[in-house]
Structure formats: C-alpha cells, structure tokens
Amino acid sequence: MINNNHRYLSLLVTLFFLVSIPAFSDAAKKEYRVYEFVIESVEGTFEAAADSLSSAIAMSDWKLLTTINSGVPEDCGFRAIVFVLYDSTFAAKIMDANHKTGAYGTVDRINLFEDENGFHVSIANRKSTDRTVLLDDESFEGTTKAQHDNLRLLIESALKGTSSNKEYGQKRKKGYIGRTMGVMAGGSFDGKIGNIIELPGANFDDVVGKARQGLSMTGEKWGMHLVYELNLPGYKTVVFGSTGTPMDRKSFDIVKAGSDKSRKKGKCPGIAHAAAFPIEIVVQEENGVINVSSVNAMYRMKMYFEDAGKWAFMKNMTMPGSIGSELEDQIEGVLEEE
C-alpha cells in the first residue's frame, strides 16, 4: 500500500510538471504590439522634424534607403512620412539567424505623422515583428532588443518632444500568427513565403535588373511601385520595397484607430500604421536556383493590421490578393521568358 501511494504521488508530481512547465513558459513570454511611439507631440514644424531625422540618420551607422510620403484617406488633411533605413551589421545578424526569412526583417521603418494633437514619431516594433519573421527564435531576442533600443536613441537624438513607450497595433505574445475565424491567413512566416517565379540556372544580376524594371512600373489598380532596393551580396540576396497609393490610403481607412481607442475620434487615425509599408519582394539565389518571392499578401496585412478586427478583414478579404497579384504581374511580365 505504501509503495502504491509513493507511485501515485510520483505520478502526480510528474503530471504537475508536464502540465505546468509550458503554462509557466507561456506566461513568461512578453506581450508586444506591432508599433511603438518614440516621441509624441514633437516640437517644431513637421518639415523641420523630417529634416532633423534625415540628418541624424546620415550621421549614424544607418543608411537611409528612402523616404515615402504616404497616401492618406481623402479629406484627411494630415501627413505621414515613412523613413526606411538599413543597418548592415544588424542585417548580417538577422540573415545569419535565418537565411530564408531574415531578408524580410532587414530594414527599420520610422513613421513621422500628424493628427489633431500634433506631430508624432513611431516605429515598426521589432520586438513583435522579429518574433514572427524568425519563427519565435528566442536566441535572437537580445539582438532584437538592442536594435530596437538603438533606433529609439537615434530618433531621440534628433527630435524633442514627449518621450513615449506606448505601443499600439495587434498585441501578441509570440511570433506565430493564428488563423482568423479558424481559416484565414494564419501559420508560420516561412510557410507563407511564396515564389512568384523560379529560375534555375539564370544569371542573378540579369534577374535583379528585370525585377527592378518590372517593379518600377506603377500598378494600375493599387499604384504599387518600387521605392527602395537593398543589396545583400554576401547572401546572394536583393530586397526590393514596393508601396503605392491608393493601396496605403485604403489600408489606413480600413484599420482606423485599430487598438488605440484614444485616437478613435480622430479624423484619419489609420496613418499611425504607415510603418507597415513598403512590402518586401526578395530575389535570392540558392543551389543554382534564383527565386523571386514575397510573403502572402493577406498574411502580411494581418501581421501589421490585425487590430482592424475580424469584420474589417472579412469585408475586405479580396484586397490583399489583388495587391499580391499586381506585384506578381509586374514580376512575371518581365521575367516569364527568362
């Protein structure tokens, strides 16, 4: 009887640890939202703030790839400028962490935008997006945090105003993104990368040149067009960034204030999400095959705009596929005979 009691107690202890350890592990994971304010109520004029940011980037270890005047909803009256910048040291680290997915996390994006309360600066929050891009690789979290903090320091060195750590956008405690209503746009990031075209034995530089040519043509429906090119020669990889209006304008109109209910009554609060763009198209050579790829458009929209809500996604479910098709047509139109 005593032996049976001991065996029973041992079984209970074992079951306790098997059940409890994952629960404690999940509870320990930090929750992050997709965007983060750095400065609210920036001092000075909008133009002066943009110039100061550009100057600070030029004097830093980052390289400014482009600035984008985002499209805004009609009759909005406010502005948003996205700064796309690149740190070669960090880019090497994220590419080494995951050669296939890392290319989609190589750039940082700063959003300078205005609303009824003045000018603000926010960023695409790497602490959220890197977990998705790197498939919940916990070993990279320290590198992500360092890059995130350095970007904040860069912005704070350039601008004066009210410092802020307020996050907004979808809140997640892991990188994996589940399906909406059990069916829509979920899964791991690597499973959502699709090849637009595969070219065995093609010349890498020729493919890059033709992809550049195709993406430079403005799309008829969404205005998608090339806005930056990032060459990563040590990884046989080139990242193109594409955005357009009315694509961005429509996205901001759909998301509205999203999770930030304090901005719900604003005239066009969706422009706070402008750092979601540009969209990445990646040319990569591996084992003699050149792939031109992008992330499933619905999945990427969900990654950055999930806080729009399930109903907003359902009502506009054809939009992401249409954007993806526009990009694919630009690529295939110049490469299908390669």
N, C-alpha and C positions, 0 to 999 in steps of 0.2 A: 504493500500500500504506500509506504514511504517512497519507494522507487518510482511508483506511478505518479505520485504527487510531484516529485522532482522533475520527471519527464514532462508533465503537464505544465509546470512552471517555466521550464526551459523553452517549451514550445510557445508559450505566451510572450516571453521576452523576445524570442526570435521574430515572432509576428509583429510585435510592437516596433522593432527597429526596421523591419522591412517596409512597414506602412508609414512610419513616422519620418524616416530619413528624406524621402522625396518631398514630403509636405514641408519639412523644415527648409529644405533646399529651395523650393519654390517661394516660400515666404521670404527668404533672404535675398531673392532677386529684386533689384531696384526697378521701380517703375519710371519710365521716361515718356515724355510726349515728343512729337516729331519736330517741333520748333521750340526755340527758346529766345526770349527777349534778352538783349545785352544792355541796351540803353533805351529808356523811354523818355519822351519829352526832350529830344536833342536840342541843344542851344544853337542859336544862329539860324541861317536860312537853309532851305533844302539844298540849294546849289552849293553852298559853302560846305555842307556836310558831305556831299558827294565828292567834292574836290579833296577834302581832307582825308577821306577814306582812300581815294585813289593814290594820294601822295604817301600815305602810311604804308600801303601795300608795296609801292615802288621802292621804298626804303627798307623793306623787310626781306625775309627769306622766301616769301611767297612770290609767285608770278601771276599778275593779273591777266587772265585769258580773254575776258570780255566783260563789258557791262551791257545790260539789257534794260531798255525802257519797257517794262511790262505793259501788256494791254490791260485795260481796266474796264469794268462794266460801263455801259453807256450812261451818260449823265452823272458819272461818279464825281468828277471834279478833283480827285486826289491822284497822287502819283506813286509809283513804286519802281525802284531801280534795283536790279539784282547784279551783284558783283560775283563773278565766277573766278576763283583763284586756285592755285596749284602749288603744293609744297613737294618738291622732288624727293626729299628724304622720307616723308610720310608715304608718298605714293609707292616708293620701293617697298616699304614695310607692308602695306596692305596687299600689294601684288605678291609678295613672298608668302603672305599668310594664305592666300587662295588665288592662284593664277587665273582661274576661270571667272570667279565672281568679283575679285578685287578691283578690276578695271572700272566697275560701276560705282566705286566709292573713292576714286582718286581725287576728286575736286571738292573744294569747300564752296558754299554759297551763302552770301550775305544779302539780306533784304533791307534796303532803306525805303521806308514807306511813310505815308502821312495819312492822318484821319482827323476827326473833329478835335482831337486832343493834342495835335502837333505832329512832330516827326519822330519816328522810332526806328531802331535797328534790331533785327532779329536774325537768327541763323537757322539753317537746317541742322538739327541736333544729332551729331554723330553718335552720341551715346544711345540713341534709339536706332538710327538707320544702319550703323555698322553692325549691330547685332543681327539685323536682317540679312545684309549683304554677306556677312561672314558666317552665317548659319549657326549663330549662338556660340561662336568660338570664345570661350571665357578667357583664354590666354591672351587675347588681344585687347581686353578691356582697359588695361593700364595705358596702352599706346593710344587708344581712342580718347581717353580722358585727357591725356597730355596734349593731344592735337586740339581738342575742344577748348581746353583752358588757354592754350597759346593763341587761338583765334579770338577769344574774348579779350585777351590782353592787347592784341593788335588793334581791335576796334576801340577799346577804352583809351588807348594811347592817342587816338586820332580825334575823338569826339568828347564833348562834355554834355552832361545831362544827368538824368536819374538812373543810376545803375540798377539793373533788374536781372533776376534769375527766373522770372516767371515763364513757365512752359505752357504751350498750347498745342492743339492738334490731337490726334489719337493717342491715348495712353496705352502703353504696352509694358509688360514685364519680361518679355522675351522677344527674340527676333522673328521666330516663326509666326506667320500670319495665317489665322484660321479662315475658313470659308464663311462668307456672309450667307445666312439662312441655309447653311449646310451645303451649298452648291457653288457659290460664286467666288472666284478669284482668290483661292487660298492655296497654301502649300509652302514649301521651302523655296528660297530665292533661286537656287541653282536649277531647280526643276521648272522655273518659269522663264529661263533664258532660251530663246528660240532662234535658230539660224534662219535668217532671211534668205541667204544663199550660201552654198558650199562650193568651193572652187579648188579641187585637187590639182596640184602642180602649177598653179598660176603664179605670176610674179607679184610679190607683195606690194611693191611700190605702184605698180600699174593698178592693182585693185584699189589701193588707197586713193589714188588720183581719180579714178572713175567714181568711187563712192563720194568723194568730195564734190565732184561735178554734179552728181545726181542730187545730193542733199542740198546743194546751193540753189536749186530751182525751187521757187516758192510754191508750196502746195495750193491747189485750187480751193479746197474747202476750209482747211484749218490754218493755212498760211505757214505751215511748217517749213523752216529753212535753217541752214547751217549758221551757227553763231560762234562756235569755237572748235578747235582741233588740238588735241593733246597727243603728242608722240611719245611713246614709251619704248624706245629702240631696244633696250636690254631685255624686253619681254615680247618682242615681235608683236606689239600691240599699238593700235591707234584708237583713241576715244574721240568721237565726234559728239558735239552737243547741238540739239535742234529744238527750236521752240517756234511759236507763231501766234498770231492773232487772226481770228477770234478764238483759237483754242484756249489760250490762257484766260481771256476775258470770260468765256463760258464757264471754265473751271471755277473761277473765283465767284461767279454769280451763283453757281450751284452750292458751293460749300458755305457761303455766307460767313457767319461768325464761327461756325464749327463748334468746338468745345469751349470757346472763350465767350461765355454768356455775358460778360461785362461789356462786350462790344456788339451785342445783338441789335441794338437800336441804331448802330452806325449806318451811314449811307451805303458804303461798299466795303464791309469788313473783310471780305474774302481776299483782298490783296495782301493781307498779312501772310497768306500761304504762297506768296510769289517765289520763295526759295525752293519750291518743288521743281522748278524748271531751270535749265533745259533738260530734255530727255536724252539719254545716252544711246548711241549706236557704236558698237565695238567691232573693229576689224582685228582679227587675231589669227596668227599662223601657228599651227601645231601639227607636228608629224607630217609636214609637207602639204597639209590641207589648210586653206585660208577660209575662215568663216566670218561672215558679216552678220552680227547678231544684235538683238535687243531684248529687253525684258517685256513679257506680255503686257500690253498696254493697260488692260483692266487691273492687273495685279499692281502695276506701278502706280496707277491712280489711287488704288486702295491704300497702298503704302503711305502716300502723302495726304490723302483726302478722306480717309475712312470716317473722320469725325463729321462728315457731311450727313451721315446717317444712312440706314438701310434703304429707306424710302427714296432718298435722293439718288442712290445708286441704281435702284430698280427703274426709276423714271428715266434715267439717262444711260441705260446699260448698253446702248448701241454706240455711244460716243467714243469710248476708248478703242473699240475695234476699228472704227472709222479712222481714228488718228493713226493707229498702227498700220492700217492699210495704206494711208497716204505716205508714210515713211517707207514702207516696203516697195511701193510703186516707184518712188524716187530712186531706190537702190536697184531694183530689178530692171528698170528702164535702161540703165547704162551698163549693167553687169551680166545680163542674162545670156549674152553672146560671148562672154569671156572664155 
